Amino acid sequence: MKKLMLSAVIFLALTSSVFAFVPQMSFFVNREVATARVFNNTGRPFICSGTAFGQTYNGVVINSWFNQIYVTPGMFADAFVYSNFYDPFITAWAQVDCQFTW
C-alpha cells in the first residue's frame, strides 16, 4: 500500500509540472510582415514551440516554424512571417504550445 501511495504521489507531481499550455497571444499584420506575439503574464519563465502562419491577399499561406523560445516573466516573444510587397498579408494566426521551465 505504501508503494502504491508513493507511486501515485510521484506520478501526480511529475505530470502536474510537465504539461503544455496555450499562452496568451496577439497578432499584428501589415503589408509585408505578419507577427504572432506570445506574452508571459505568469510568475515563471516558460519555453514555447510552434508555427506562425500568414495568409496573403492571393490566398497563399506562408508559415514560419520556431522552437524553444525562452520567455521570461512579464516579457514577450515574437514570431515573424514575411511576404513580398506585391502580395500583402491579410491575416495571421499561430499554433503554439508552451511549458514552464526553471
MODELLER restraints for C-alpha pairs under 7 A, 6 or more apart:
rsr = mdl.restraints
at = mdl.atoms
rsr.add(forms.Gaussian(group=physical.xy_distance, feature=features.Distance(at['CA:18:A'], at['CA:99:A']), mean=6.90, stdev=0.5))
rsr.add(forms.Gaussian(group=physical.xy_distance, feature=features.Distance(at['CA:19:A'], at['CA:99:A']), mean=6.12, stdev=0.5))
rsr.add(forms.Gaussian(group=physical.xy_distance, feature=features.Distance(at['CA:20:A'], at['CA:97:A']), mean=5.72, stdev=0.5))
rsr.add(forms.Gaussian(group=physical.xy_distance, feature=features.Distance(at['CA:20:A'], at['CA:98:A']), mean=5.21, stdev=0.5))
rsr.add(forms.Gaussian(group=physical.xy_distance, feature=features.Distance(at['CA:20:A'], at['CA:99:A']), mean=4.78, stdev=0.5))
rsr.add(forms.Gaussian(group=physical.xy_distance, feature=features.Distance(at['CA:21:A'], at['CA:97:A']), mean=5.51, stdev=0.5))
rsr.add(forms.Gaussian(group=physical.xy_distance, feature=features.Distance(at['CA:21:A'], at['CA:98:A']), mean=5.32, stdev=0.5))
rsr.add(forms.Gaussian(group=physical.xy_distance, feature=features.Distance(at['CA:21:A'], at['CA:99:A']), mean=6.36, stdev=0.5))
rsr.add(forms.Gaussian(group=physical.xy_distance, feature=features.Distance(at['CA:22:A'], at['CA:96:A']), mean=6.14, stdev=0.5))
rsr.add(forms.Gaussian(group=physical.xy_distance, feature=features.Distance(at['CA:22:A'], at['CA:97:A']), mean=5.20, stdev=0.5))
rsr.add(forms.Gaussian(group=physical.xy_distance, feature=features.Distance(at['CA:22:A'], at['CA:98:A']), mean=6.19, stdev=0.5))
rsr.add(forms.Gaussian(group=physical.xy_distance, feature=features.Distance(at['CA:23:A'], at['CA:38:A']), mean=6.48, stdev=0.5))
rsr.add(forms.Gaussian(group=physical.xy_distance, feature=features.Distance(at['CA:23:A'], at['CA:39:A']), mean=6.78, stdev=0.5))
rsr.add(forms.Gaussian(group=physical.xy_distance, feature=features.Distance(at['CA:23:A'], at['CA:98:A']), mean=6.72, stdev=0.5))
rsr.add(forms.Gaussian(group=physical.xy_distance, feature=features.Distance(at['CA:24:A'], at['CA:38:A']), mean=6.03, stdev=0.5))
rsr.add(forms.Gaussian(group=physical.xy_distance, feature=features.Distance(at['CA:24:A'], at['CA:39:A']), mean=5.49, stdev=0.5))
rsr.add(forms.Gaussian(group=physical.xy_distance, feature=features.Distance(at['CA:25:A'], at['CA:36:A']), mean=6.88, stdev=0.5))
rsr.add(forms.Gaussian(group=physical.xy_distance, feature=features.Distance(at['CA:25:A'], at['CA:37:A']), mean=5.42, stdev=0.5))
rsr.add(forms.Gaussian(group=physical.xy_distance, feature=features.Distance(at['CA:25:A'], at['CA:38:A']), mean=4.62, stdev=0.5))
rsr.add(forms.Gaussian(group=physical.xy_distance, feature=features.Distance(at['CA:25:A'], at['CA:39:A']), mean=6.00, stdev=0.5))
rsr.add(forms.Gaussian(group=physical.xy_distance, feature=features.Distance(at['CA:26:A'], at['CA:36:A']), mean=6.01, stdev=0.5))
rsr.add(forms.Gaussian(group=physical.xy_distance, feature=features.Distance(at['CA:26:A'], at['CA:37:A']), mean=5.25, stdev=0.5))
rsr.add(forms.Gaussian(group=physical.xy_distance, feature=features.Distance(at['CA:26:A'], at['CA:38:A']), mean=6.86, stdev=0.5))
rsr.add(forms.Gaussian(group=physical.xy_distance, feature=features.Distance(at['CA:27:A'], at['CA:35:A']), mean=5.58, stdev=0.5))
rsr.add(forms.Gaussian(group=physical.xy_distance, feature=features.Distance(at['CA:27:A'], at['CA:36:A']), mean=4.68, stdev=0.5))
rsr.add(forms.Gaussian(group=physical.xy_distance, feature=features.Distance(at['CA:27:A'], at['CA:37:A']), mean=6.12, stdev=0.5))
rsr.add(forms.Gaussian(group=physical.xy_distance, feature=features.Distance(at['CA:27:A'], at['CA:92:A']), mean=6.31, stdev=0.5))
rsr.add(forms.Gaussian(group=physical.xy_distance, feature=features.Distance(at['CA:27:A'], at['CA:93:A']), mean=6.78, stdev=0.5))
rsr.add(forms.Gaussian(group=physical.xy_distance, feature=features.Distance(at['CA:28:A'], at['CA:34:A']), mean=5.83, stdev=0.5))
rsr.add(forms.Gaussian(group=physical.xy_distance, feature=features.Distance(at['CA:28:A'], at['CA:35:A']), mean=5.05, stdev=0.5))
rsr.add(forms.Gaussian(group=physical.xy_distance, feature=features.Distance(at['CA:28:A'], at['CA:36:A']), mean=6.67, stdev=0.5))
rsr.add(forms.Gaussian(group=physical.xy_distance, feature=features.Distance(at['CA:29:A'], at['CA:35:A']), mean=6.33, stdev=0.5))
rsr.add(forms.Gaussian(group=physical.xy_distance, feature=features.Distance(at['CA:29:A'], at['CA:89:A']), mean=6.56, stdev=0.5))
rsr.add(forms.Gaussian(group=physical.xy_distance, feature=features.Distance(at['CA:29:A'], at['CA:90:A']), mean=6.85, stdev=0.5))
rsr.add(forms.Gaussian(group=physical.xy_distance, feature=features.Distance(at['CA:29:A'], at['CA:91:A']), mean=6.38, stdev=0.5))
rsr.add(forms.Gaussian(group=physical.xy_distance, feature=features.Distance(at['CA:29:A'], at['CA:92:A']), mean=6.65, stdev=0.5))
rsr.add(forms.Gaussian(group=physical.xy_distance, feature=features.Distance(at['CA:30:A'], at['CA:89:A']), mean=6.51, stdev=0.5))
rsr.add(forms.Gaussian(group=physical.xy_distance, feature=features.Distance(at['CA:31:A'], at['CA:85:A']), mean=6.70, stdev=0.5))
rsr.add(forms.Gaussian(group=physical.xy_distance, feature=features.Distance(at['CA:31:A'], at['CA:88:A']), mean=4.55, stdev=0.5))
rsr.add(forms.Gaussian(group=physical.xy_distance, feature=features.Distance(at['CA:31:A'], at['CA:89:A']), mean=5.48, stdev=0.5))
rsr.add(forms.Gaussian(group=physical.xy_distance, feature=features.Distance(at['CA:32:A'], at['CA:82:A']), mean=5.77, stdev=0.5))
rsr.add(forms.Gaussian(group=physical.xy_distance, feature=features.Distance(at['CA:32:A'], at['CA:83:A']), mean=4.95, stdev=0.5))
rsr.add(forms.Gaussian(group=physical.xy_distance, feature=features.Distance(at['CA:32:A'], at['CA:84:A']), mean=5.73, stdev=0.5))
rsr.add(forms.Gaussian(group=physical.xy_distance, feature=features.Distance(at['CA:32:A'], at['CA:85:A']), mean=5.84, stdev=0.5))
rsr.add(forms.Gaussian(group=physical.xy_distance, feature=features.Distance(at['CA:32:A'], at['CA:88:A']), mean=5.69, stdev=0.5))
rsr.add(forms.Gaussian(group=physical.xy_distance, feature=features.Distance(at['CA:32:A'], at['CA:89:A']), mean=6.33, stdev=0.5))
rsr.add(forms.Gaussian(group=physical.xy_distance, feature=features.Distance(at['CA:33:A'], at['CA:80:A']), mean=6.66, stdev=0.5))
rsr.add(forms.Gaussian(group=physical.xy_distance, feature=features.Distance(at['CA:33:A'], at['CA:81:A']), mean=5.75, stdev=0.5))
rsr.add(forms.Gaussian(group=physical.xy_distance, feature=features.Distance(at['CA:33:A'], at['CA:82:A']), mean=4.80, stdev=0.5))
rsr.add(forms.Gaussian(group=physical.xy_distance, feature=features.Distance(at['CA:33:A'], at['CA:83:A']), mean=6.38, stdev=0.5))
rsr.add(forms.Gaussian(group=physical.xy_distance, feature=features.Distance(at['CA:34:A'], at['CA:54:A']), mean=5.84, stdev=0.5))
rsr.add(forms.Gaussian(group=physical.xy_distance, feature=features.Distance(at['CA:34:A'], at['CA:80:A']), mean=5.84, stdev=0.5))
rsr.add(forms.Gaussian(group=physical.xy_distance, feature=features.Distance(at['CA:34:A'], at['CA:81:A']), mean=5.15, stdev=0.5))
rsr.add(forms.Gaussian(group=physical.xy_distance, feature=features.Distance(at['CA:34:A'], at['CA:82:A']), mean=6.56, stdev=0.5))
rsr.add(forms.Gaussian(group=physical.xy_distance, feature=features.Distance(at['CA:34:A'], at['CA:89:A']), mean=6.78, stdev=0.5))
rsr.add(forms.Gaussian(group=physical.xy_distance, feature=features.Distance(at['CA:34:A'], at['CA:92:A']), mean=5.90, stdev=0.5))
rsr.add(forms.Gaussian(group=physical.xy_distance, feature=features.Distance(at['CA:35:A'], at['CA:78:A']), mean=6.50, stdev=0.5))
rsr.add(forms.Gaussian(group=physical.xy_distance, feature=features.Distance(at['CA:35:A'], at['CA:79:A']), mean=5.69, stdev=0.5))
rsr.add(forms.Gaussian(group=physical.xy_distance, feature=features.Distance(at['CA:35:A'], at['CA:80:A']), mean=4.71, stdev=0.5))
rsr.add(forms.Gaussian(group=physical.xy_distance, feature=features.Distance(at['CA:35:A'], at['CA:81:A']), mean=6.45, stdev=0.5))
rsr.add(forms.Gaussian(group=physical.xy_distance, feature=features.Distance(at['CA:36:A'], at['CA:52:A']), mean=6.35, stdev=0.5))
rsr.add(forms.Gaussian(group=physical.xy_distance, feature=features.Distance(at['CA:36:A'], at['CA:78:A']), mean=5.71, stdev=0.5))
rsr.add(forms.Gaussian(group=physical.xy_distance, feature=features.Distance(at['CA:36:A'], at['CA:79:A']), mean=5.21, stdev=0.5))
rsr.add(forms.Gaussian(group=physical.xy_distance, feature=features.Distance(at['CA:36:A'], at['CA:80:A']), mean=6.61, stdev=0.5))
rsr.add(forms.Gaussian(group=physical.xy_distance, feature=features.Distance(at['CA:36:A'], at['CA:93:A']), mean=6.77, stdev=0.5))
rsr.add(forms.Gaussian(group=physical.xy_distance, feature=features.Distance(at['CA:36:A'], at['CA:94:A']), mean=6.51, stdev=0.5))
rsr.add(forms.Gaussian(group=physical.xy_distance, feature=features.Distance(at['CA:37:A'], at['CA:76:A']), mean=6.60, stdev=0.5))
rsr.add(forms.Gaussian(group=physical.xy_distance, feature=features.Distance(at['CA:37:A'], at['CA:77:A']), mean=5.71, stdev=0.5))
rsr.add(forms.Gaussian(group=physical.xy_distance, feature=features.Distance(at['CA:37:A'], at['CA:78:A']), mean=4.51, stdev=0.5))
rsr.add(forms.Gaussian(group=physical.xy_distance, feature=features.Distance(at['CA:37:A'], at['CA:79:A']), mean=6.49, stdev=0.5))
rsr.add(forms.Gaussian(group=physical.xy_distance, feature=features.Distance(at['CA:38:A'], at['CA:76:A']), mean=5.40, stdev=0.5))
rsr.add(forms.Gaussian(group=physical.xy_distance, feature=features.Distance(at['CA:38:A'], at['CA:77:A']), mean=5.32, stdev=0.5))
rsr.add(forms.Gaussian(group=physical.xy_distance, feature=features.Distance(at['CA:38:A'], at['CA:78:A']), mean=6.40, stdev=0.5))
rsr.add(forms.Gaussian(group=physical.xy_distance, feature=features.Distance(at['CA:39:A'], at['CA:75:A']), mean=6.24, stdev=0.5))
rsr.add(forms.Gaussian(group=physical.xy_distance, feature=features.Distance(at['CA:39:A'], at['CA:76:A']), mean=4.43, stdev=0.5))
rsr.add(forms.Gaussian(group=physical.xy_distance, feature=features.Distance(at['CA:39:A'], at['CA:77:A']), mean=6.83, stdev=0.5))
rsr.add(forms.Gaussian(group=physical.xy_distance, feature=features.Distance(at['CA:40:A'], at['CA:71:A']), mean=6.52, stdev=0.5))
rsr.add(forms.Gaussian(group=physical.xy_distance, feature=features.Distance(at['CA:40:A'], at['CA:72:A']), mean=6.76, stdev=0.5))
rsr.add(forms.Gaussian(group=physical.xy_distance, feature=features.Distance(at['CA:40:A'], at['CA:73:A']), mean=5.40, stdev=0.5))
rsr.add(forms.Gaussian(group=physical.xy_distance, feature=features.Distance(at['CA:40:A'], at['CA:74:A']), mean=5.42, stdev=0.5))
rsr.add(forms.Gaussian(group=physical.xy_distance, feature=features.Distance(at['CA:40:A'], at['CA:75:A']), mean=5.67, stdev=0.5))
rsr.add(forms.Gaussian(group=physical.xy_distance, feature=features.Distance(at['CA:40:A'], at['CA:76:A']), mean=5.96, stdev=0.5))
rsr.add(forms.Gaussian(group=physical.xy_distance, feature=features.Distance(at['CA:41:A'], at['CA:73:A']), mean=6.25, stdev=0.5))
rsr.add(forms.Gaussian(group=physical.xy_distance, feature=features.Distance(at['CA:41:A'], at['CA:74:A']), mean=5.39, stdev=0.5))
rsr.add(forms.Gaussian(group=physical.xy_distance, feature=features.Distance(at['CA:42:A'], at['CA:73:A']), mean=5.89, stdev=0.5))
rsr.add(forms.Gaussian(group=physical.xy_distance, feature=features.Distance(at['CA:43:A'], at['CA:73:A']), mean=5.40, stdev=0.5))
rsr.add(forms.Gaussian(group=physical.xy_distance, feature=features.Distance(at['CA:44:A'], at['CA:72:A']), mean=6.96, stdev=0.5))
rsr.add(forms.Gaussian(group=physical.xy_distance, feature=features.Distance(at['CA:44:A'], at['CA:73:A']), mean=5.61, stdev=0.5))
rsr.add(forms.Gaussian(group=physical.xy_distance, feature=features.Distance(at['CA:44:A'], at['CA:100:A']), mean=6.82, stdev=0.5))
rsr.add(forms.Gaussian(group=physical.xy_distance, feature=features.Distance(at['CA:45:A'], at['CA:71:A']), mean=5.70, stdev=0.5))
rsr.add(forms.Gaussian(group=physical.xy_distance, feature=features.Distance(at['CA:45:A'], at['CA:72:A']), mean=4.39, stdev=0.5))
rsr.add(forms.Gaussian(group=physical.xy_distance, feature=features.Distance(at['CA:45:A'], at['CA:73:A']), mean=5.38, stdev=0.5))
rsr.add(forms.Gaussian(group=physical.xy_distance, feature=features.Distance(at['CA:45:A'], at['CA:100:A']), mean=6.07, stdev=0.5))
rsr.add(forms.Gaussian(group=physical.xy_distance, feature=features.Distance(at['CA:45:A'], at['CA:101:A']), mean=5.88, stdev=0.5))
rsr.add(forms.Gaussian(group=physical.xy_distance, feature=features.Distance(at['CA:45:A'], at['CA:102:A']), mean=6.59, stdev=0.5))
rsr.add(forms.Gaussian(group=physical.xy_distance, feature=features.Distance(at['CA:46:A'], at['CA:70:A']), mean=6.00, stdev=0.5))
rsr.add(forms.Gaussian(group=physical.xy_distance, feature=features.Distance(at['CA:46:A'], at['CA:71:A']), mean=5.52, stdev=0.5))
rsr.add(forms.Gaussian(group=physical.xy_distance, feature=features.Distance(at['CA:46:A'], at['CA:72:A']), mean=6.69, stdev=0.5))
rsr.add(forms.Gaussian(group=physical.xy_distance, feature=features.Distance(at['CA:46:A'], at['CA:98:A']), mean=6.42, stdev=0.5))
rsr.add(forms.Gaussian(group=physical.xy_distance, feature=features.Distance(at['CA:46:A'], at['CA:99:A']), mean=5.41, stdev=0.5))
rsr.add(forms.Gaussian(group=physical.xy_distance, feature=features.Distance(at['CA:46:A'], at['CA:100:A']), mean=4.12, stdev=0.5))
rsr.add(forms.Gaussian(group=physical.xy_distance, feature=features.Distance(at['CA:46:A'], at['CA:101:A']), mean=5.08, stdev=0.5))
rsr.add(forms.Gaussian(group=physical.xy_distance, feature=features.Distance(at['CA:47:A'], at['CA:68:A']), mean=5.42, stdev=0.5))
rsr.add(forms.Gaussian(group=physical.xy_distance, feature=features.Distance(at['CA:47:A'], at['CA:69:A']), mean=5.30, stdev=0.5))
rsr.add(forms.Gaussian(group=physical.xy_distance, feature=features.Distance(at['CA:47:A'], at['CA:70:A']), mean=4.59, stdev=0.5))
rsr.add(forms.Gaussian(group=physical.xy_distance, feature=features.Distance(at['CA:47:A'], at['CA:71:A']), mean=6.15, stdev=0.5))
rsr.add(forms.Gaussian(group=physical.xy_distance, feature=features.Distance(at['CA:47:A'], at['CA:98:A']), mean=5.45, stdev=0.5))
rsr.add(forms.Gaussian(group=physical.xy_distance, feature=features.Distance(at['CA:47:A'], at['CA:99:A']), mean=5.57, stdev=0.5))
rsr.add(forms.Gaussian(group=physical.xy_distance, feature=features.Distance(at['CA:47:A'], at['CA:100:A']), mean=6.37, stdev=0.5))
rsr.add(forms.Gaussian(group=physical.xy_distance, feature=features.Distance(at['CA:47:A'], at['CA:101:A']), mean=6.67, stdev=0.5))
rsr.add(forms.Gaussian(group=physical.xy_distance, feature=features.Distance(at['CA:48:A'], at['CA:67:A']), mean=6.61, stdev=0.5))
rsr.add(forms.Gaussian(group=physical.xy_distance, feature=features.Distance(at['CA:48:A'], at['CA:68:A']), mean=5.32, stdev=0.5))
rsr.add(forms.Gaussian(group=physical.xy_distance, feature=features.Distance(at['CA:48:A'], at['CA:69:A']), mean=5.08, stdev=0.5))
rsr.add(forms.Gaussian(group=physical.xy_distance, feature=features.Distance(at['CA:48:A'], at['CA:70:A']), mean=6.68, stdev=0.5))
rsr.add(forms.Gaussian(group=physical.xy_distance, feature=features.Distance(at['CA:48:A'], at['CA:96:A']), mean=6.67, stdev=0.5))
rsr.add(forms.Gaussian(group=physical.xy_distance, feature=features.Distance(at['CA:48:A'], at['CA:97:A']), mean=5.70, stdev=0.5))
rsr.add(forms.Gaussian(group=physical.xy_distance, feature=features.Distance(at['CA:48:A'], at['CA:98:A']), mean=4.14, stdev=0.5))
rsr.add(forms.Gaussian(group=physical.xy_distance, feature=features.Distance(at['CA:48:A'], at['CA:99:A']), mean=6.64, stdev=0.5))
rsr.add(forms.Gaussian(group=physical.xy_distance, feature=features.Distance(at['CA:49:A'], at['CA:66:A']), mean=5.63, stdev=0.5))
rsr.add(forms.Gaussian(group=physical.xy_distance, feature=features.Distance(at['CA:49:A'], at['CA:67:A']), mean=4.25, stdev=0.5))
rsr.add(forms.Gaussian(group=physical.xy_distance, feature=features.Distance(at['CA:49:A'], at['CA:68:A']), mean=5.34, stdev=0.5))
rsr.add(forms.Gaussian(group=physical.xy_distance, feature=features.Distance(at['CA:49:A'], at['CA:69:A']), mean=6.52, stdev=0.5))
rsr.add(forms.Gaussian(group=physical.xy_distance, feature=features.Distance(at['CA:49:A'], at['CA:96:A']), mean=5.79, stdev=0.5))
rsr.add(forms.Gaussian(group=physical.xy_distance, feature=features.Distance(at['CA:49:A'], at['CA:97:A']), mean=5.68, stdev=0.5))
rsr.add(forms.Gaussian(group=physical.xy_distance, feature=features.Distance(at['CA:49:A'], at['CA:98:A']), mean=6.42, stdev=0.5))
rsr.add(forms.Gaussian(group=physical.xy_distance, feature=features.Distance(at['CA:50:A'], at['CA:65:A']), mean=6.00, stdev=0.5))
rsr.add(forms.Gaussian(group=physical.xy_distance, feature=features.Distance(at['CA:50:A'], at['CA:66:A']), mean=5.58, stdev=0.5))
rsr.add(forms.Gaussian(group=physical.xy_distance, feature=features.Distance(at['CA:50:A'], at['CA:67:A']), mean=6.40, stdev=0.5))
rsr.add(forms.Gaussian(group=physical.xy_distance, feature=features.Distance(at['CA:50:A'], at['CA:95:A']), mean=5.51, stdev=0.5))
rsr.add(forms.Gaussian(group=physical.xy_distance, feature=features.Distance(at['CA:50:A'], at['CA:96:A']), mean=4.30, stdev=0.5))
rsr.add(forms.Gaussian(group=physical.xy_distance, feature=features.Distance(at['CA:50:A'], at['CA:97:A']), mean=6.20, stdev=0.5))
rsr.add(forms.Gaussian(group=physical.xy_distance, feature=features.Distance(at['CA:51:A'], at['CA:63:A']), mean=6.59, stdev=0.5))
rsr.add(forms.Gaussian(group=physical.xy_distance, feature=features.Distance(at['CA:51:A'], at['CA:64:A']), mean=5.62, stdev=0.5))
rsr.add(forms.Gaussian(group=physical.xy_distance, feature=features.Distance(at['CA:51:A'], at['CA:65:A']), mean=4.39, stdev=0.5))
rsr.add(forms.Gaussian(group=physical.xy_distance, feature=features.Distance(at['CA:51:A'], at['CA:66:A']), mean=6.12, stdev=0.5))
rsr.add(forms.Gaussian(group=physical.xy_distance, feature=features.Distance(at['CA:51:A'], at['CA:94:A']), mean=5.67, stdev=0.5))
rsr.add(forms.Gaussian(group=physical.xy_distance, feature=features.Distance(at['CA:51:A'], at['CA:95:A']), mean=5.41, stdev=0.5))
rsr.add(forms.Gaussian(group=physical.xy_distance, feature=features.Distance(at['CA:51:A'], at['CA:96:A']), mean=6.44, stdev=0.5))
rsr.add(forms.Gaussian(group=physical.xy_distance, feature=features.Distance(at['CA:52:A'], at['CA:63:A']), mean=5.53, stdev=0.5))
rsr.add(forms.Gaussian(group=physical.xy_distance, feature=features.Distance(at['CA:52:A'], at['CA:64:A']), mean=5.22, stdev=0.5))
rsr.add(forms.Gaussian(group=physical.xy_distance, feature=features.Distance(at['CA:52:A'], at['CA:65:A']), mean=6.41, stdev=0.5))
rsr.add(forms.Gaussian(group=physical.xy_distance, feature=features.Distance(at['CA:52:A'], at['CA:79:A']), mean=6.40, stdev=0.5))
rsr.add(forms.Gaussian(group=physical.xy_distance, feature=features.Distance(at['CA:52:A'], at['CA:81:A']), mean=6.90, stdev=0.5))
rsr.add(forms.Gaussian(group=physical.xy_distance, feature=features.Distance(at['CA:52:A'], at['CA:93:A']), mean=6.06, stdev=0.5))
rsr.add(forms.Gaussian(group=physical.xy_distance, feature=features.Distance(at['CA:52:A'], at['CA:94:A']), mean=4.24, stdev=0.5))
rsr.add(forms.Gaussian(group=physical.xy_distance, feature=features.Distance(at['CA:52:A'], at['CA:95:A']), mean=6.52, stdev=0.5))
rsr.add(forms.Gaussian(group=physical.xy_distance, feature=features.Distance(at['CA:53:A'], at['CA:61:A']), mean=6.69, stdev=0.5))
rsr.add(forms.Gaussian(group=physical.xy_distance, feature=features.Distance(at['CA:53:A'], at['CA:62:A']), mean=5.72, stdev=0.5))
rsr.add(forms.Gaussian(group=physical.xy_distance, feature=features.Distance(at['CA:53:A'], at['CA:63:A']), mean=4.34, stdev=0.5))
rsr.add(forms.Gaussian(group=physical.xy_distance, feature=features.Distance(at['CA:53:A'], at['CA:64:A']), mean=6.49, stdev=0.5))
rsr.add(forms.Gaussian(group=physical.xy_distance, feature=features.Distance(at['CA:53:A'], at['CA:81:A']), mean=6.76, stdev=0.5))
rsr.add(forms.Gaussian(group=physical.xy_distance, feature=features.Distance(at['CA:53:A'], at['CA:92:A']), mean=5.57, stdev=0.5))
rsr.add(forms.Gaussian(group=physical.xy_distance, feature=features.Distance(at['CA:53:A'], at['CA:93:A']), mean=5.30, stdev=0.5))
rsr.add(forms.Gaussian(group=physical.xy_distance, feature=features.Distance(at['CA:53:A'], at['CA:94:A']), mean=5.70, stdev=0.5))
rsr.add(forms.Gaussian(group=physical.xy_distance, feature=features.Distance(at['CA:54:A'], at['CA:61:A']), mean=5.66, stdev=0.5))
rsr.add(forms.Gaussian(group=physical.xy_distance, feature=features.Distance(at['CA:54:A'], at['CA:62:A']), mean=5.33, stdev=0.5))
rsr.add(forms.Gaussian(group=physical.xy_distance, feature=features.Distance(at['CA:54:A'], at['CA:63:A']), mean=6.33, stdev=0.5))
rsr.add(forms.Gaussian(group=physical.xy_distance, feature=features.Distance(at['CA:54:A'], at['CA:81:A']), mean=6.39, stdev=0.5))
rsr.add(forms.Gaussian(group=physical.xy_distance, feature=features.Distance(at['CA:54:A'], at['CA:89:A']), mean=6.40, stdev=0.5))
rsr.add(forms.Gaussian(group=physical.xy_distance, feature=features.Distance(at['CA:54:A'], at['CA:91:A']), mean=5.80, stdev=0.5))
rsr.add(forms.Gaussian(group=physical.xy_distance, feature=features.Distance(at['CA:54:A'], at['CA:92:A']), mean=4.32, stdev=0.5))
rsr.add(forms.Gaussian(group=physical.xy_distance, feature=features.Distance(at['CA:54:A'], at['CA:93:A']), mean=6.57, stdev=0.5))
rsr.add(forms.Gaussian(group=physical.xy_distance, feature=features.Distance(at['CA:55:A'], at['CA:61:A']), mean=4.39, stdev=0.5))
rsr.add(forms.Gaussian(group=physical.xy_distance, feature=features.Distance(at['CA:55:A'], at['CA:62:A']), mean=6.31, stdev=0.5))
rsr.add(forms.Gaussian(group=physical.xy_distance, feature=features.Distance(at['CA:55:A'], at['CA:89:A']), mean=5.61, stdev=0.5))
rsr.add(forms.Gaussian(group=physical.xy_distance, feature=features.Distance(at['CA:55:A'], at['CA:90:A']), mean=5.98, stdev=0.5))
rsr.add(forms.Gaussian(group=physical.xy_distance, feature=features.Distance(at['CA:55:A'], at['CA:91:A']), mean=5.46, stdev=0.5))
rsr.add(forms.Gaussian(group=physical.xy_distance, feature=features.Distance(at['CA:55:A'], at['CA:92:A']), mean=6.35, stdev=0.5))
rsr.add(forms.Gaussian(group=physical.xy_distance, feature=features.Distance(at['CA:56:A'], at['CA:87:A']), mean=5.98, stdev=0.5))
rsr.add(forms.Gaussian(group=physical.xy_distance, feature=features.Distance(at['CA:56:A'], at['CA:88:A']), mean=5.36, stdev=0.5))
rsr.add(forms.Gaussian(group=physical.xy_distance, feature=features.Distance(at['CA:56:A'], at['CA:89:A']), mean=4.06, stdev=0.5))
rsr.add(forms.Gaussian(group=physical.xy_distance, feature=features.Distance(at['CA:56:A'], at['CA:90:A']), mean=5.49, stdev=0.5))
rsr.add(forms.Gaussian(group=physical.xy_distance, feature=features.Distance(at['CA:57:A'], at['CA:87:A']), mean=5.99, stdev=0.5))
rsr.add(forms.Gaussian(group=physical.xy_distance, feature=features.Distance(at['CA:57:A'], at['CA:88:A']), mean=5.74, stdev=0.5))
rsr.add(forms.Gaussian(group=physical.xy_distance, feature=features.Distance(at['CA:57:A'], at['CA:89:A']), mean=5.94, stdev=0.5))
rsr.add(forms.Gaussian(group=physical.xy_distance, feature=features.Distance(at['CA:57:A'], at['CA:90:A']), mean=5.85, stdev=0.5))
rsr.add(forms.Gaussian(group=physical.xy_distance, feature=features.Distance(at['CA:58:A'], at['CA:87:A']), mean=6.71, stdev=0.5))
rsr.add(forms.Gaussian(group=physical.xy_distance, feature=features.Distance(at['CA:62:A'], at['CA:81:A']), mean=6.94, stdev=0.5))
rsr.add(forms.Gaussian(group=physical.xy_distance, feature=features.Distance(at['CA:63:A'], at['CA:81:A']), mean=6.25, stdev=0.5))
rsr.add(forms.Gaussian(group=physical.xy_distance, feature=features.Distance(at['CA:64:A'], at['CA:80:A']), mean=6.90, stdev=0.5))
rsr.add(forms.Gaussian(group=physical.xy_distance, feature=features.Distance(at['CA:64:A'], at['CA:81:A']), mean=5.72, stdev=0.5))
rsr.add(forms.Gaussian(group=physical.xy_distance, feature=features.Distance(at['CA:71:A'], at['CA:77:A']), mean=6.39, stdev=0.5))
